[in-house]
């Protein structure tokens, strides 16, 4: 399986105020140029403002998260008016999140505005009913509901995307999540749809037989193509995923697909360390050594070591690996996503 990046823009949900729309409680916005100008090159945004959508209007009275005590679980919150705690929009926000689930089925990531009782993804200030701030353990109620509805969807906050490493990590997750639907889920569904009706044997009760073997093969191929990129993010979890797939036939294929997708997104959520990435690059180089001369091997080893020491960028190593790649006849190494153009090389990480 040779995974190619999407040629069209990838659909992404976003808090509407980040697009520059004046939908905040005070009639302002929080335009993010990183989102619109930089990431807008590869993302096609679906902007939503849950507070406007539930009819709170602009401008509107501010709201905040209310809890009974500091250790309250993340879902034990209410979203109430700062001035009038009797204004409670908790259920309205949850219902709105549920209502947009079908609309969000095609999105491959979501960018939320930080510190919002509706949209904040982490660290939102929580208050007691006497008005005192108690902690910053809250998650915006709209964002929280979408986390539950789309447990593997890559999500990030607008402010954190100003950091180039976090931005690169978000892009990596979005590209992987998008690829999963194009290469594993959708393609499998298309195959089933395009199967001639006469070739399918109806089971008792009229159910159309599934094609578990085909989808299983795709899941394994997807993991194989991502293997070295996953190793660069988390070696132990990648090996554990490999062991799960070695026993994959004991699981129902839908259950397996959900589990594997979740594990892949979990592994990629950990930013790749230079140490783990060096290890993955050495594995890649190992596949090419037999096709290299003595000086070429030395040049490649030296460059990887320079990368490990922080003296050379990743792109330099990838460029040399790609230069040698055509010499190998083995599809395993040709298909490695690790060796494809990474976000920094696409010009999506540096932004001033
Ligand atoms: S943070 Fe969310 S609810 Fe608040 S203005 Fe932005 S989009 Fe609307």
Boltz pocket constraint, residues with backbone or C-beta under 6 A from the ligand:
constraints:
  - pocket:
      binder: B
      contacts: [[A, 14], [A, 15], [A, 16], [A, 17], [A, 18], [A, 23], [A, 24], [A, 25], [A, 48], [A, 49], [A, 50], [A, 51], [A, 52], [A, 113], [A, 114], [A, 116], [A, 118], [A, 119]]
      max_distance: 6.0
